[in-house]
C-alpha cells in the first residue's frame, strides 16, 4: 500500500471499513515520545532502556527495529522527537532535570 501525503493541518475522516493486521513495534519498553516520517514508512522513538533513553528507528511495513543507540540519561526526558530536513535526520527536545541549571 503506497503512503499518501497530507498537507499540514489536514485530517482524514470517514467510515472505517477495515483494519490490517497490527504491527507491534515495541512491547517491552516505555516509549517517551515518537514521530512518523513524512512518507509514513519509519517511526523514530525515544524509549526507556535501563538508565538511558535510546533512539530507535522502526520500519512500519516490517515492524523491525533498525538503528538503536543511546540518546540521553533517563533524568533528561526526551519530550519530543521529530524528523527534519529531507527526512533522514531526527531531532529530540529534552528537558533539564528538576533542580539543575
SVG drawing of the C-alpha trace seen along z (x, -y; Angstrom):
<svg xmlns="http://www.w3.org/2000/svg" viewBox="-19 -27 43 36">
<polyline fill="none" stroke="black" stroke-width="0.4" points="0.0,0.0 1.6,-3.3 2.0,-6.1 -0.1,-9.2 1.0,-12.7 -1.4,-15.1 -0.8,-18.9 -0.1,-20.2 -3.2,-20.5 -5.2,-18.0 -7.0,-15.1 -8.8,-12.0 -12.5,-11.4 -15.0,-8.8 -16.2,-5.4 -13.7,-2.8 -14.2,0.3 -11.3,2.5 -8.0,2.6 -5.0,4.5 -3.0,6.7 -1.4,4.6 2.3,4.4 3.7,4.1 6.9,2.0 7.8,2.3 6.0,4.3 8.7,4.3 10.0,0.7 8.4,-2.6 8.2,-4.9 8.5,-8.5 7.9,-10.1 7.8,-9.2 7.4,-10.6 6.4,-9.3 8.4,-10.2 6.7,-12.3 6.5,-9.2 4.9,-7.2 7.4,-4.4 9.5,-5.0 8.9,-5.6 11.5,-7.3 11.0,-6.6 12.8,-7.6 12.4,-4.5 13.5,-4.0 16.1,-1.2 17.8,-0.7 19.1,-4.2 19.0,-5.7 16.6,-6.7 17.6,-5.1 16.8,-6.3 15.1,-3.5 14.0,-3.6 11.4,-1.1 10.2,-0.2 6.4,-0.5 5.9,2.3 8.3,4.7 8.0,3.8 11.7,4.3 14.0,2.1 16.8,0.6 19.0,-2.0 19.1,-1.8 21.6,-3.9 21.7,-5.7 20.1,-9.2 20.4,-10.6 20.4,-9.6 16.9,-8.9 16.8,-12.2 16.7,-14.2 13.3,-13.1 13.1,-13.4 9.9,-15.3 9.7,-15.4 11.0,-13.7 10.8,-14.9 12.1,-14.1 13.5,-17.2 15.3,-18.3 15.0,-15.7 13.6,-13.2 16.9,-11.5 17.6,-13.3 15.9,-13.0 15.9,-15.6 14.8,-15.4 13.9,-18.0 14.9,-17.2 14.1,-18.9 16.7,-19.6 16.1,-17.6 14.5,-19.5 17.0,-21.4 19.6,-21.6 20.5,-24.7"/>
</svg>
